[in-house]
Amino acid sequence: MNLNELIDLTYAYFKGKRTKHPLEKSFVIQVLEDADIDKLLNETSTNQKASRLIIRRVYFRGYKWQDDQKTSQNDQEIIQENQEIPFEYDRQLHTGINGWVADNSRGKSTILKIIVWALTGVEPNLKSDTLAWLQEVAIEIEIEDDGIYTIQFYVRPSKPTVDGRIVELPIDQIPKDSPDIDSIKEFTGAKSMTFAIASFFGQRFGFQETEWVESKRYDISLKQKNISWEIYSQAMFLGSDNYNDFLFPDNTNRSHHQKAVSAYLGLDLIACVSRLEKLYREASQEHQLEDRRIKTNATHVEAKIKQLQRDLQIIDQKIKDIDNNQAAIIDAEYVTLVQEQVAQLTDMHYNTHSGLNKFLIEERSFREEKNLARKQAQEMRESIQFKLYISGLDVERCPLCETNIPIEQGYLNLDDPECRVCHNPLQKSQDTTQQERFLKKAEENIKRLDRELKRVKRSINTTREKLTSVERQLSERKEEYQDLSRQQRAGFTTELRELLNKRGYISGQLEELDQLVPHNQEDYLRRLKQKSEVLNRAKIILQNHMAEYSKQALGHLQRKATELALAFRVKNVQEVFLNYKFDLFARQSGKPNIYSNMEMGEQLRMKIAFHLAFLELRVKNNIGRHPGVLIIDAPGGAEMTDEIFNAILSGISEIDAKYGDKVQILTASTRHELADAFPPENIEHMPNDEPLF
């Protein structure tokens, strides 16, 4: 697909939609041309190399610190001494299976991590003491139809922690202590090494650098992300730590793994899709931020416009007064008139303010009275419901001693009430007529107070509006009065010129602010939204094109992964598949189960199955861009049974037997079954707790 085809498909989508504001084709052309994706669209798989990588030799050296215990001459004191013991590791590798078998902490994982370090440019998670041992590393590789190279670097305890080079020579032909040989790449420091390795392998294997952006919750900023050989190459390595990688991550690096899977499948449009996705998210965020900004500023802009309009009215009135001979510079009696107006408005302001205070006091009084009436009504309701004596209610007299019971504040919620005068027992009253009469009276009083409160509120609102108007007029007249002496000093010509200048300045501000009013920003916001929609639609069109292209590749991949998962004893598996986001699923007992929810043992087996399926897809069907190297550390971990481990070894052996001359698998384990499963010349076996170096 080229740019013109993408433009036509994108425009056809919007042309078929009935909208109030139809999209012009020229706008679609402008947006997609500005996206700068023409070059990416033209970079198809036909001009991208899909080479094969072979690791030919592993060499590293350094000094170990070893504790040495000696006994003193009198045979009584043990002396602990640390010694630097030089070590050197050198092994020739070949195609097919290459294995290491040794006990724990004997150097298996270290060897694999050093290889990965050279291939990725990313420092591995080595133990600090082991890292301190290393001094020189050299990994000899062959890139099919390209040449033999050596990645050589030196490890240092201080910064820069690493420096080295990539040369087009095998290790044997690199002169000792000769830094003058021609280097393809040189690096000093960890970041420099990562960049040099990514640049070297990326252009030879056709792994393009891809950029995109990500957002975080509660954060309006977009974080720039990219993926290159640094990530792609790590996907070839299954580590022994937690079996997470960049192909099928466990709730992390999700965007990375989508790009990595796409690249391994040879979907060359992934870089273009990522570019469009990045631009779409940026355009969408710009539209949202501008929309919020305009809505947030609307209140301030409208208030500012009203203020400027009032100022303009004042200036127009002053100019009109000058024209009507009512200004101080023309009529001296006008000063007296303004003084009288200020005095009248001041008096009016005082009276209005006093009236407002009176209404506020009246409102407060009515509220207090209403609260008391509501309290009394509630007491009556409870008295009627529970038939209790309530203090504050006049119980006329004791039926025994005929003495009035005095009123007292608070509830008398008594189970066995008695007369407070004669102390004879009283029965709960069954007659609530008196309470009902009091309740009715209290409710009528509440309604009356509500009417009074509404009346007072209306008076308060009216008085406040009047007070605001009086304050504005008084402020204007005071400013005018204070400005009269300046006008008299300035004279007619100067005053009129200043008024006209102010009028022009305010009119200009009003024109600028009028452009910021929301209804005048509709075209601007609509264009921003249309831009994001065009980018999103173009991205979807390319994704659909990729999905159609990848159906065959995914079909082969999923069938082989399912076959291997069954062979590796993953329980109740009917199908292994990738969803549209390239997340790994297994249909178990009829239900889809995402990879991240599987137990660790199943995760390991599923991952090995998919990596082996990737290898077969590349070498058997010639689909994808897998370099043909797979590194598996501790495939027998995760509490794996002998039966399952032997099944995994059988799967690896099958790939080795069919495609051993086209792939390379490096693996290490503590389990001696690995040594029995493959020819001895393929396995470096260290029994009896011996170290590999």
N, C-alpha and C positions, 0 to 999 in steps of 0.2 A: 504494500500500500504506500502510495506517495502522498505528498502534501495536498495536491489538487483533488485527489480522490477523497481524502479526509475532509477537505473543505466542502465538497459537494454533498457528502453524506451528512455532515453536520448541518448544513443549510437546509437540506431536504427535510430533516427532522423538524426544524423550527418553522419551515414554510408550511408544513402540514398542520400546524397548530393555529387555531383561531384565537387571536389575542387583540386587545385594544391597540397595542403598539407593536405591529409586526417588525420582525428583525430583518435588516437589510443584509444582503450577501456581502457587501463591501465591509460591513462591520465584522462579520465572521472571518473574512480574509485578513483583515487588520489584526484581529486578536490572535489567530493561529500563526500568522507570519511573525508577530512580535514574540510568540512563544519560542521561536528559534528551534523548531523540531525537524526542519527539513533534512538536515544532515543525519539526524538519528533515524529518521524513517528510511533513508536510503541505505543505511548500514544493515543489510540483510545477512542471513546466515551464509549466503553463497560466498561473501567476501570476508567472512570471519573464520579464522583458523580454529579447528577443534583438535588440537594436538594431543599427544599422549606423553605423560611424564613417567620417567623411570628413575628410581633412586639407585645409583650404582655402587656407592661406597659411603660408609660412615666412619669418620675419623675425628677423635678429639683427645686432648691430653691435658694434664694439669698436675697438681700436687695434693695428695691427701694428708690430712692431719691424723696421725695415729698415736694412740696412747701406748706407751711402753713402760712396763713395770720392772724395776730392777731392785735387787736387795743389796743393802750396804755391806761393807766388809765384815762387820760383826754379826751379820745374818739376823739382825733384830729390827732394822728399819727398812720399810718399803718405799722406794723413791719413784714418783710418777713423772715421766718425761714425755713431752710431745715431740713427735718427729714428723718432718715433711717427707713423704714418700712419693716419688714421681709415679705417675700411672699414664698409660696410653691405651686407647681402645681403637681398634681398626678392624672393620669387617666389610667384605665384599658382598653386595646383595645382587639378586637376580630377579627376573620376572617370576610371577607366580607367588607362592606362599613363602614368607620369611618369618621365622618365629624365634622367640626367646623364652626359655623355661628356666626358672630359678625361684628360690624361696623369696619371701618378703624382704624388702630393703636390700636387695642384692643388685639393684641398678637397672632392672627391666624398664620401668616407667621412665627413668631418667633418660635412657637411650632414645625412647620414642619421643619424649618431650623435646630433646635436643634436635631431633630430625624436624619436628613440627616448628620449632623456633626458626630453623633455617628456611623452611618453606613458606612460613607466614610472615616472618619479620616481627612477630609478637613474642615478647619474653614470656616463657611458661611459668607456671606456679611450681618452681623447684624449691626444695628445702634450702634455707639460707646457708647451711654448712656445705651442702652439695654444690650450690652455685659458687661459693667461694673457692671450691676446688678447681673449677674450670679455668683454663687459660686460652686455649685455642680450639676452635671447631672448624671442620671442613666437611661439607657434604657435597659429594659429586653426583650430578644428575645428568640425565639425557632427555632432551626434548626431541621427540620423533620428527624427522625431516628438518631439523634445525641445527642441532649440534650438541656437544658435551660441554657442560659448565661446572664450575666449582663455586659454591658459596662459602667463603672463608671469612671468619671473624674472630676477634680476640675479646675476651671478657675481662673487665677491669673492676677492681673493688671501688674505685672512685669515678666521678663523672668526668668524661662520658663513660658510661658503663660498658659500652660496646663500640667497636669500630671495625670495619672490614671492607670487603669488596666482592664483586662477582666477576670472575674471569672466564674466558672461553678456552679453558684447558682442563684436562683431568688432573687429579691431585698429584699423580706421579710426575707430571711435567711442570709443576709450579716450582720455580727455583727457590731454594732455601734462602731466607733473609735477603730477598730481592724485591723491594717494593716498586721497582721501576717498570714492571711489566704492564702492558696495556690492560686496563680494567673497563668492563662494560658499565658497571655501576660502582660507586664508592659511597660509604656512609660513615658517619661519626655520630654516635648517640642513638638512643632507642627509636625516637621518632624518625630520624633520618633513615634508619635501617628499615622500618616499616614502609616508608614511602618508596625506598629503592627497590625492595622486594616486590611490592605491589605493582610498581611501574614495569619491572622486568617481566614478571609472569603475566600480568594483565594483558599486555599487548600481544604476547605470544599465544595465549589461550583464548583470546577474544572475550575476556570478562571485562565489560565496560564499568567504569565508575558511575554509580547512580546516586542521584541526590533526591531528597524529599524533605518534608517538614513534619513535625509532630507537635501537638499541643498537649498541655497538662490541664487538669481540672483546676478551676479557680485561677487560671493564668491566661491572660489575653495574648501573650507573646507566643510566637511559633519558633520551635527549636529546630535549627538546621541539622539534618542528618545526611550521611552518605554511606555508601557501601562499595567496597572495591575488593581486590584480591585478598586483602587482609582478612575479610570476613568469609569470602568464598572458600579460601583454602582451609580455614578452620573447620568448615563443614565436612572435610574429609577425615577428621580425627574424632574418634570416639574415646573420650577420656575415661579414666577409672574413678573420677571423683563422684559425679552424680549422674552421668550419662546424659547430660544436657549438651546440646550443640546448637549451631545456627541453622540447621535444616529443620529440626523438629523441637523447638524450645519448650520448656515447661513454664508457661505464663510470662516469659521474658523474651525480648528481642523478636517480637512478632513481625514487625515490619521488615527486619533484617531477613528473617527466614523466608518470607514471601519472595523477596528479591533473589535470595540464594537458590531456592527451588526453581524459580523461573529461569535463572541463568544456567543451572545444571540441566534443565530440560531443553536448553537452546532456544528459549523464547526471546528473540532479539528485540522485540518491541518493548521489553520491560523498561529499558532506560527512557524511552519516549513516554510510556505510561506514567512513570515516576515523575518525569518533568511536568507533564500536564497535571498530575495530581498535586504536585508542589505549587504550581501556579494557580490552580483552582482554589486550594485552601488559602493561599495568600489573598486572592481576589475576594473570596467569600468573607474572610476576616475583615478586609478593608471595607466591604459593603456594610457589614454589621457595625463596625466601629463608627463609620460615617453616619449611619442611620441613628445610632445612639447619640452621637455628638450633636446632630441637628436637633433631635428631640429634646436633649438635655438643655441645649442653649436656647430653645424656642422661647421659654418663659423670660429669660434674661433679655433676649433680643426684642421681644414684644414690649417689655417694660421700658427698655431703652428708647424704642421708637415713640412710645407715648410721651416720655419725658422730653424728647427732642421736639415732638409736635407741640407740646405746651410751650417750650422755649421759643419755638418759631412763632406761635400765636402772640406771645409777649412782644417779640421784636416787631412783628407786623403791626401790633397795636401801637407801639411807640412811633413807628414810621407814620402810621395813620394820624396819631396825635400831632406829630410835627406838621403834617399836611393840613390839619384842621386848626392850627395855631393853639394847641393845647399842651405844649411842652414848655419846660422851664426856660429853654433858650429863646423862646419867642414870647411867652406870656408869663410875667413875674407872679401874677395872682394864682397861677397854677400850683405854685409851691404851697400856698395856703390851702388850696382845695385838697391836695394830697395829704396834708397834715390832718385836716378834718376827717378825711376818709380813714386814716390810720387810727385816729381816736375812736371813731364810730366802730370800726372793726374790732379794736381792742376791747371795748365795752361789750360788744356782742359776743366775743370769744369768752369773756369772763362769765356772762350770764348763761351761755350755752354749757360751759364746763360745769357751772354750779348746778344747772338742771340735770346734767348727766349724773353727777354725784348723788343727787336726790333720788333719781330713779334707781341707781345701784343699791343705795341703802334700803329703798323700799323692796327691791327684789330680794335682798338678803333676808329681810324680815319675813317676807312671805314664804321663803324656802324653809326657814326655821320653824315657822308655824305649820307648814305642810308636813315636815318631818315629825313633829309632835303629834299631829293628827293621824298620820300613818301608824305611828307607834301605838296610839290608843286603839285604833281600829284592829290592829293585830292582836292586842291584848283581849279585845272583845271576842274575836274569832276563836282564840284558844280557850277562853272561858266557856263559850258556847259549846265547843267540841268536847272538852274534857270535864266540864261541869265542876270547876275548881273555884275556890275563893281567890280573887285577885286583889292585891292591895292597890289602892287607887280607885277601886269600885266601892261605892257607898252601900254596904250591906246595912239595911236600916237599923236593926237591933237584934240582940240575942234573943231567941225564942224562950229562953228560961229566965234570964235575969232582966229582960226588957231594957238592957243598957245598950246605947249606940256603940258600935265597934269603931274605934278610931282608924282613919286612913293612914296607910304606911306605904312607902315606896318599895318596889321589888315584888317578885312573885312569892306567894305563899303556897307552894306546891306541896300540900300536906296530905299524907295518907290518913291520919287520924286527927283532923282539926279540932280545936277546942276554943272556947270563948276566952279571950285574953283578960276578961274582967272577973268572971265567976269560975273559969277553968272547967266548966262542964262540957262534955263532948258535943260536937256539932255534926250534923249529917251533911253530905254533899247536896247542894241544892239541885233539884231536878227541874226547877222552873227557870228558864233563861229569858223570860220576857224583858226583864230590865236590861240584860246585856244586849239583846237584839235592838232595843231602843237606842242604847248608847252607840252601837255599831252603825246604825242607820244615820244617826246624827253626825258621827265622825266621817262617814263616807260622803255625805252631803257637803261637809266642810272642806274635804279634800277636793271635790269638784269645783267648789267656789274658789279655792286657792289656785287651782290650775288655771281658771279663767283669768284671775288677777295676774298670775305670772305671765300669761301670754300677752295681756295688755301692756304690762310693764316692759316685756322684752321688745314689743313693737316700738314703744316709746324710746327705749334705749338705742335700738338700731337707727331710728329716725334722728335722734339727737346726735349720735356718733357721726352719721353722714353729714349733718348740718355742721358739726364741729370741724370735720375734715375740710369741708368747703370754706368755712370761715378762716381756718388756719392757713389754707392755701392763699386765699385773697389777702389776708393780713401779711403773709410773707412776701407776696408780690408787691404790695403797697409799701412795705418797709424797705424792700430792696430799691424800689423806685425812688422813695424819699431820700435814701442814703446816696443814690446816684445823681440826684438833682444838682448838687453842688459841682460834681464833676462835669455834668453837662454844661452848666453855666461857664465853667472855666474853659472847656473844650471849644465851645462855639458851635454854630449851626453846621458848618461844612464838615468839621472833624467828626461830630456826633453822627451825622447822617451817613458819612462814609463808613464808620465803624459798625453801625447798625446793618448796613448793606453787606459788609464783609461777613459779619456774624450770620446773617441770613443765608448767604451763599455757602458758608462752611457747614451750617446745620443741614441745609438742603442736600449737600453732597453726602453727609453722613447718613441721612435718611435713605438716599438711593443705594448706598452700599449695604446698609442693614436690611433693606427690602429684599435684596438678593439672598439673604440668609434665612428668611422666613420659610418654614417647612414647605408650603405649597409652591414656592419658587425653586425648591431644591429637588422637585420630583424627577425632572429629566436627568439630573446628575446621578441620583440614587438608582434610577432605572437603568442607566448605562452600566453602572458598577455591577448591578445584579445580573444584567444580560451577559456581561463579560464572564462572570463566574459560571453562568449556565452554559455558555458556549464551551468553556474549557472542560467542564464536567461532562458534557455530552460527547465531546471529542475523546475524552479519556474512556468513557463507557464503550464507544464504538471500537476503539483499539483493544480494549479488554475482551470484548466479544469476538473480535478477530483472532486474538491470541487463544481464546478458549476453543474456538473452532479448530485452529491449527494444532492445539495441544491434545485434542481428543485421542488421537492415535497413540501419542507418546504416553499419555496418562493411562490409557487402556493396557498397554504392555506392562507399564510399571506396576499398576495395581494388581494385575493378575499374577505376576511373578512374586510380588510382596506377599500376596495372600497364600500362594503355594509355600513359600518359605516360612511364613508365620505358622501354618499348620504343621510343617515339618519340625518347627522349633517348639511344638507343644503349647502354643498359646491357646488357652481354653475357649471352646465354643465359638470359634471364629468362622463366620460365613463369608466375610469380605473385608478386605483392607482397602481404604480409599482416601483420597484427598478431597476436601470440599473446595468451594470457589476461592477461599482464602488460602488454600494450600495447607490447611490444618490437617493433621494426620488422625484418622478415625479407624476403628475396627468395629464391624458389626458383630456383636457377640450376643448369642441367644435372641437374635432378631432385633436388638436395639443398638443404635450407634453409640459407641463409647469413645470419647476423645482421648487422645494419647496422654494428655497431662493428668487424667483421672485414673490411669492404670497403675498397678503396683510396680515397684521398681524392677522386679524380675521380668515382668511382661514388657515394660518400657525398653529394657536392654534388648530383649529378643526381637521386638518390633523394629527397633532402630537398626539392628544388624541386618534384619530381613530387608528393610528398605534400602540400606546402603548397598547390599549385594545386588538387589534388583536394579539400582541405578547403574552399577557396573555392567550388568548384563545388557541393559537397555543401550548402553553406549557401544559395547563391543559387538553385540549380536545384531541389533537393529540399526546401528549407526545413527542413533537419535540422541541429541543432547550434546553437552560439552564437558562431561565428566573427564578429568585428567587421567582416569584409570588407576588411581592410587587410593587405597583405603588403609587406614591405620586404626587398629582396635586394641585398646589397652584393657587387659583383664576381662576377656569375654566370659570367663567362668565365674564372675562375681555375682553379687545380688542373691546369695543363698541359692545358687543354681544346683539342681540335682545332677548326678552323673548322667542320667538318661537324657536330660535336656542339653547338657553340655556336649555330649557326644552327637546329638542331633545338629547342634550348631556347627560342630567340627565337620560333620558330613556335608552340611550346606556349603561351608567354605571350601571343602575338598572338591565338591561338585563343580563350583565355579573355577577352581584351580585346574581341574582336569579338562574342562571344556575350553577355557579361555586363558590358561596360565601364561601363554606367550603374549597375551594382549593386556593383561592386568597385573597389578602388583599389590599384594596384601601383606601388611606387616602387623604382627600380633604378638602379644606377650602375656604370659600367665604363670601362676604358681602351680597349676595343675599339670601333672606329668602326662595326662592323657593327650595333651597337645603334642608332646614329643613322639607319642606312639602313632598319632594319626597321619603324620607326614614323613617323607623320607628324611633320614638323619642329616643329609647334607643341607637340608632346608632349615634345620632347627639348631640353634645354639643352646645346648642343654648344660646347666650347671647343677649337678646333684650335690648332696652333702653340704648344703648351706654355703657353697662357694660363691664369691662375688663375680660379676661379669667383668668388672674392671677395678 
